Amino acid sequence: MEPVAVYRLADVTVDHEPSHPDEVVAGEPTTGAVTVTTLDGLGVEIGVWEMSTGAVRDVEAEEAFLVLSGRATIETGASSVTVQRGDVVRLAEGTKTVWTVTEPLRKLYITGGPS
């Protein structure tokens, strides 16, 4: 492995697929993800995830992410939070969420690691 690796996120293309019908809450959202790199031996994955406008439900993995563009509200049942460009967010594994994306969302995610 090279001692320094640069990943130009602006050049990362993410192909989308329609969200699974069981997950769709509103609209016709699409999602896609691309792994950018992994941290060898740590089980950590870093990548780019996108979602078009609409709403979907999910059960989260342990994850931290940086919103690169767009805007969404994440509901957990007990509360909701709006996220937008520049926000860093941490999701706890097993959290049931509903994502309502009002501006197409693009995020850099980090997930995995020792259990």
N, C-alpha and C positions, 0 to 999 in steps of 0.2 A: 504494500500500500504506500502511496505517496505521502510524504510528511505533511503536505497541505493539499486539501481538495476543495475546490470552489464549485458551488452549485448555483447556477444562474436561474433563480426561480422564475424570472420573467420569460425564460425560454422553455419552461416545463409546460408541456401540453397535456391537458387532462381530458380524456374521452369520457363522455357521459352516457349513462343508460337510464331508462325510466326507473323510478323508485318502485320497489315491490308493492303491489296493490294492497297487501295487508298492512303496510307501513304508512300509506298515504292518508293524510288527514284532510288536506285541501289542495286544490289545483292539480297540476300534472308535473310535479317536480322531477328533475333528473339529478343524478349524483355521479361522481367519479373520483378516483383517487389514484395517485402514482407514488410509489416508494421512490424517494430520492437517494437515500443511503441508509445503512444500518451501522450500529456500533458493535463491532465484532466482539463476541463473548459476553455481551451484556443483554442481548435479547431486545435491544432498543431499535425501533423503526422510526425514521423521520421521513415525512412525505408531504405532499400537497393534496388537499381534498377540496372539492367544489360541490356546490348545490345551487340549482336554479331556484327561482321564486316558487313558493308553495310551502306546504307544511307536511312533515313526516314525524312519526314516532320512532324512538330508538331505545336500546338499552346500551349504556356506555361502557367502553373499556376505560381503564386508567389512562388518562391522557392529559397533556397540556398542549395548548395551541395558541398561535398568534394569528389574529385576523389580518390578512393581507389586503382584502377589499371586501366591500359589501356590508350588509346589515342583516341581523337576525335577532329574534327573541327566542330564548331557550327556556322552556317551562319544565318544572320538575313536579308539578302538582301542588306543592306547598308554596312555591315561589316562582318568579320569572325574572330574567335578566336580559337586557338588550345589549348586544355586542356589535362592535363596528371596527373599522380599520384602526390598527394600533393596539387593540385590546389583547391582553394575555389572559387566558382562561384555563382553569384546571377542572377536569371532570373526574369524579370518583367512580371507580368500577362498579357496575351494577345499577347506576342511577337511571331511572326511567325518565326519558325526556320527550318533549315535543319541540321540534325545531320549526319555527315559522320564519322563512327567509323572505324579506321584503325587497332586498337588492341582492342580486346574485353574489353568493359568498365564496370566498377563496381563503383557505387557511393553511398555514404550515403547522403540521401536527407532529408531536413526539409521543410515542406510546410504547408500552412494553417495559422490560426491565425485570430484575429479580422479583420473584414472588415471595 
